[in-house]
């Protein structure tokens, strides 16, 4: 029997496994992953940004974990020789009406204890010569990294400590008992003293399989990208973001210089018809039926109808997508853009139609469920792992003395 079984081999599940060994070095840990490799979904389709935490409500898990996580992620990469670049980013106001929003965002950044600067048009031109803006916030601590590479290192650290990673293993049933948890998979039966659910896009289903019904459901939002042609990469020096719409919980199309040297442009945000639907044509009848029967989705759609329609227009019109990018860099033309792989964000929506705005962890008797961990979860992954491990002794039927291995 294992001491801990972690469901999900993405960056959050793997960082949790690493955090367990930091606290309980003699523990017996298994990570259960349904894909043939780790970090296959949200982590492996991530834009690779090390976020600062400027956008998030002061005092929230997102704000705190992103700020701490940007430091711990950078230190981890330095320690283990993982390519990264703390290149900084600018958040740009392109319209007069965005300037008050930029001021509000600057105030929020200061409340989140970030070392940021308000800059004018001339300073912006020095940093990003091709950007057209009225003003901006410079965020020097933002950076870029390959999160799949980070995750693979997390996995190797788990294995070096004696942990196991079971690939091609899908959880089918979870039975929480008084002294253990039994997990039925497509390959075998696994028993553990405690199970930690880090299943990302399927975290609500894993929680339900363990007998925990929540007032939220995970929805997949596909983010579609283009890349700049190699000869146009000179247009982007760092990371370039628009001022976000405070009413809409996505950041808008932006430019991201990748660690590979490529430059991504995007994403939009459209509801996918499959939980792991990276293409417009991806479809799963069960996933779609489950989504359309959920009243919370329709309530949310009513609140963001205009913004949602704009996202779908950009999805099917390269011309409109290009127009959005031209607000930041007017020189960009449609011919400068080539299609790039999409990503899918797991976003929890509550019954009342509101999106769960913060990381959300549900405590079971012998289970812990990380039920909402969208961006900046990759940046914050080391801190999320520590938080989950800090909560282990709180289990009603699992005393601290049981966890001293």
PEDAWO-V603919 format. One record per residue. N is the residue number from 1. RES is the residue in three letters. OMEGA is omega in whole degrees, 0 to 359 (999 if undefined). Layout:
# PEDAWO-V603919
N/RES/OMEGA  N/RES/OMEGA
This chain:
# PEDAWO-V603919
1/UNK/179  2/UNK/172  3/UNK/181  4/UNK/171  5/UNK/180  6/UNK/178  7/UNK/180  8/UNK/181  9/UNK/171  10/UNK/187  11/UNK/180  12/UNK/178  13/UNK/181  14/UNK/178  15/UNK/177  16/UNK/177  17/UNK/178  18/UNK/180  19/UNK/178  20/UNK/182  21/UNK/176  22/UNK/181  23/UNK/182  24/UNK/189  25/UNK/181  26/UNK/182  27/UNK/175  28/UNK/189  29/UNK/172  30/UNK/173  31/UNK/183  32/UNK/184  33/UNK/185  34/UNK/181  35/UNK/181  36/UNK/177  37/UNK/175  38/UNK/173  39/UNK/187  40/UNK/189  41/UNK/185  42/UNK/182  43/UNK/184  44/UNK/178  45/UNK/184  46/UNK/180  47/UNK/174  48/UNK/181  49/UNK/168  50/UNK/186  51/UNK/182  52/UNK/185  53/UNK/184  54/UNK/188  55/UNK/198  56/UNK/183  57/UNK/180  58/UNK/181  59/UNK/180  60/UNK/174  61/UNK/182  62/UNK/182  63/UNK/183  64/UNK/183  65/UNK/178  66/UNK/179  67/UNK/179  68/UNK/184  69/UNK/179  70/UNK/178  71/UNK/183  72/UNK/177  73/UNK/178  74/UNK/179  75/UNK/179  76/UNK/180  77/UNK/178  78/UNK/182  79/UNK/188  80/UNK/174  81/UNK/180  82/UNK/181  83/UNK/176  84/UNK/181  85/UNK/176  86/UNK/189  87/UNK/183  88/UNK/177  89/UNK/173  90/UNK/174  91/UNK/197  92/UNK/170  93/UNK/181  94/UNK/181  95/UNK/181  96/UNK/183  97/UNK/178  98/UNK/184  99/UNK/175  100/UNK/177  101/UNK/177  102/UNK/177  103/UNK/179  104/UNK/180  105/UNK/177  106/UNK/177  107/UNK/178  108/UNK/178  109/UNK/177  110/UNK/177  111/UNK/178  112/UNK/173  113/UNK/179  114/UNK/177  115/UNK/184  116/UNK/180  117/UNK/169  118/UNK/181  119/UNK/179  120/UNK/185  121/UNK/183  122/UNK/179  123/UNK/177  124/UNK/180  125/UNK/178  126/UNK/182  127/UNK/182  128/UNK/188  129/UNK/186  130/UNK/180  131/UNK/176  132/UNK/181  133/UNK/178  134/UNK/180  135/UNK/184  136/UNK/169  137/UNK/175  138/UNK/181  139/UNK/188  140/UNK/186  141/UNK/176  142/UNK/182  143/UNK/181  144/UNK/181  145/UNK/173  146/UNK/186  147/UNK/174  148/UNK/178  149/UNK/177  150/UNK/182  151/UNK/179  152/UNK/177  153/UNK/174  154/UNK/182  155/UNK/181  156/UNK/177  157/UNK/177  158/UNK/182  159/UNK/177  160/UNK/179  161/UNK/178  162/UNK/178  163/UNK/180  164/UNK/174  165/UNK/182  166/UNK/179  167/UNK/181  168/UNK/184  169/UNK/184  170/UNK/178  171/UNK/179  172/UNK/182  173/UNK/178  174/UNK/180  175/UNK/181  176/UNK/181  177/UNK/186  178/UNK/185  179/UNK/181  180/UNK/174  181/UNK/178  182/UNK/181  183/UNK/174  184/UNK/179  185/UNK/178  186/UNK/184  187/UNK/183  188/UNK/176  189/UNK/181  190/UNK/178  191/UNK/180  192/UNK/177  193/UNK/177  194/UNK/180  195/UNK/178  196/UNK/183  197/UNK/176  198/UNK/190  199/UNK/172  200/UNK/182  201/UNK/180  202/UNK/185  203/UNK/178  204/UNK/179  205/UNK/177  206/UNK/176  207/UNK/179  208/UNK/179  209/UNK/178  210/UNK/177  211/UNK/182  212/UNK/177  213/UNK/182  214/UNK/176  215/UNK/180  216/UNK/176  217/UNK/179  218/UNK/175  219/UNK/180  220/UNK/174  221/UNK/182  222/UNK/174  223/UNK/184  224/UNK/186  225/UNK/161  226/UNK/171  227/UNK/172  228/UNK/173  229/UNK/183  230/UNK/183  231/UNK/179  232/UNK/182  233/UNK/180  234/UNK/181  235/UNK/184  236/UNK/181  237/UNK/186  238/UNK/173  239/UNK/184  240/UNK/182  241/UNK/171  242/UNK/171  243/UNK/183  244/UNK/172  245/UNK/185  246/UNK/181  247/UNK/185  248/UNK/192  249/UNK/175  250/UNK/193  251/UNK/182  252/UNK/183  253/UNK/184  254/UNK/180  255/UNK/181  256/UNK/172  257/UNK/185  258/UNK/180  259/UNK/178  260/UNK/184  261/UNK/176  262/UNK/178  263/UNK/176  264/UNK/175  265/UNK/182  266/UNK/1  267/UNK/161  268/UNK/178  269/UNK/181  270/UNK/178  271/UNK/178  272/UNK/179  273/UNK/177  274/UNK/183  275/UNK/177  276/UNK/185  277/UNK/184  278/UNK/179  279/UNK/178  280/UNK/184  281/UNK/181  282/UNK/186  283/UNK/174  284/UNK/187  285/UNK/180  286/UNK/181  287/UNK/183  288/UNK/180  289/UNK/179  290/UNK/180  291/UNK/185  292/UNK/180  293/UNK/183  294/UNK/185  295/UNK/180  296/UNK/179  297/UNK/182  298/UNK/177  299/UNK/178  300/UNK/180  301/UNK/178  302/UNK/181  303/UNK/187  304/UNK/185  305/UNK/182  306/UNK/181  307/UNK/179  308/UNK/179  309/UNK/177  310/UNK/180  311/UNK/180  312/UNK/177  313/UNK/178  314/UNK/180  315/UNK/185  316/UNK/181  317/UNK/177  318/UNK/179  319/UNK/180  320/UNK/176  321/UNK/180  322/UNK/179  323/UNK/178  324/UNK/179  325/UNK/181  326/UNK/176  327/UNK/178  328/UNK/181  329/UNK/184  330/UNK/182  331/UNK/183  332/UNK/175  333/UNK/181  334/UNK/182  335/UNK/179  336/UNK/188  337/UNK/174  338/UNK/183  339/UNK/179  340/UNK/180  341/UNK/178  342/UNK/172  343/UNK/177  344/UNK/179  345/UNK/175  346/UNK/182  347/UNK/178  348/UNK/176  349/UNK/182  350/UNK/181  351/UNK/182  352/UNK/178  353/UNK/178  354/UNK/174  355/UNK/175  356/UNK/192  357/UNK/186  358/UNK/171  359/UNK/185  360/UNK/182  361/UNK/179  362/UNK/181  363/UNK/172  364/UNK/179  365/UNK/175  366/UNK/178  367/UNK/172  368/UNK/185  369/UNK/174  370/UNK/192  371/UNK/174  372/UNK/180  373/UNK/175  374/UNK/177  375/UNK/17  376/UNK/186  377/UNK/179  378/UNK/176  379/UNK/187  380/UNK/191  381/UNK/180  382/UNK/180  383/UNK/176  384/UNK/178  385/UNK/178  386/UNK/181  387/UNK/179  388/UNK/181  389/UNK/178  390/UNK/181  391/UNK/185  392/UNK/181  393/UNK/180  394/UNK/180  395/UNK/185  396/UNK/185  397/UNK/182  398/UNK/186  399/UNK/180  400/UNK/183  401/UNK/179  402/UNK/188  403/UNK/175  404/UNK/188  405/UNK/999
